[in-house]
Amino acid sequence: NNRGRTCVSTLNLVDLAGSESAKAVKGLASGAGQVRASEGRFINKSLLTLSKIIQKLSSAQAEKGDKQLHLPFRESKLTRLLQPALRGNAQVAVICTVTPSDQCMDESLNTLKFASRAKRIRQRAQLNVVVDNNTLLARYQSEIEELRAELAVA
């Protein structure tokens, strides 16, 4: 009986634009360049933390199954937001894009390595069902009425 049950899920769409090079923002005006450089540092920190977590999860599962290990989710806002999905109770799809340009070969290689590590992580998605209080109360009242009817017949 699925009456009153609600399935709860979360959808995270994250565009990881890639590493932001400090050299790329030097040509901008001083105010805009400083803002862009600051944003680039936050992006790089988030990507680095996400990479650390993906690396730890993929290597731990490859070595010994699901052993308990410290994962630095609190080091960036991105990993804090993605924590439930990274912990394993999720269906995850990772789409990585690379360029065939020789100039970006190092970044493309790093992207492919990241995707390879992310692919090794096992997920154990479970259905998240929540029953609200009104439905629970109505269910109990209905059960009480049924029990009273059974007592009246007996």
N, C-alpha and C positions, 0 to 999 in steps of 0.2 A: 504494500500500500504506500504509494508515494504522495499521498494527500498531505499538503502542508510542508512538504520538504522542499528546500531550495538548494540547488546546486550553486556553489560559489566558485568563481574562478577569477583569475587575473591575467590580463594580457599586457606584456611589456614589449614595446617596440623601441629598440635602441639603435640609433645610427652611430656607429663608432667610426667617425670620419677618418681616423688614422692619426699617426703621430704628427704633431704640429712642429715644424722646424722653426727654430729661432731665427735662422738666416732668412726665411721667407718673409718675416715681418719687419726686417731692418729698413726696408725701403719706404715704409709707410711714414706718415707724419708722426711726430713724437707722441701726441696724445692717443691717436688711434693705434699706433704701434705698441704702446705700453699696454693698452687694453687687450689687444690681440695677443700679445706675449703672455699676459696674465692668464687669459683664457686657454692658451696653448699649454701652459704649465699645468692647469687643472685637468685638461684633457689627457695629457701625458701621464699624470699621476693616476688618473682613473684607469687608463689602459694598462699601466704597469701593475696596478693592484689586481685588476681583473686577470691579467696574464699570470700573476703569481698564484692566484686561487685556482685557475684552470690547471696550471702546472701541478700544484699540490694534489688536486683531486684526481687528475689523470694518472699521476705516478703512484699515488696511494692505492688506487683501484687496480693498477697493473701489478703492483708488488704483493699486496696482502689483502685484497678485497676491501671491505669498508671499515678500515681501522679509524679510530678517533684521532683527529689531528686538528691543530689550531689553524683556522683560516682567517686571515685579516680582513673581514668584511667591513670593519669600521674605519678603515684607512681612506675610503673614498665614498662619496654619496652614491655613485653608480653601483658599486658592489653592495652597498647597504640596501638599495632598492631591489637589486637582483638576488638578494640572499635566499628568499624562498625557492626561487627557480634553481639556483646553483646548489642548494642543499639536496635536491633530488626529487622533490614532489612536484614534478612539472614535465610537460612535454616541451622540448626545446628545439627550435630550428635556428641554425646559424647559417647565414648567407654571407659569404666572403667574396669580394670582388677584387680582382688584381688587374694590372695593366701589362700588356706585352712589351712595354717600352723598356729599353736597356737602362735608361736613367733611373728607373724605379725598381730594379731587380731585387735589391736588398729588402725593400719594403714588401714587395710581392712574396718573397721567400719567407719573411717573418709572418706574413698573413697566412700563408699556407701551413706553416708550422703551428700557428695558433689554432687553425681549423682542425688540424690533425689531432692536437691535444684535446680540443673540445669534443671531438668525435668519440674519444675513448671513455668519456665519462658516462657511467650508467645512470639512468634515471628510473625512479620507481614511482610513477604517478599514481595517485589514488584519488577517488572521487571524494570531493569535499561537500558533504551534505549538512545543512543546518536546518534545524526545526525551530520555528519561531514560537514564542510563548503563547500566543493566541491559539495556534493550532494544537499545541500540547495541552492546553486547558480544555479545548473542545474535545480532544481525543479522550481525556480523562473523564469528562462529564458523560460522554457517550458510553464509555466502559462502565461507569457507575450505574447508569440507567439500565444497561444490559444485565448487570449483576442483580439489580433490584428486581427486574422482570423475572430472572431465574429464581430468585428467592420467593417471589409471589407464587410462582407455579409449584414450587416444592412444598 
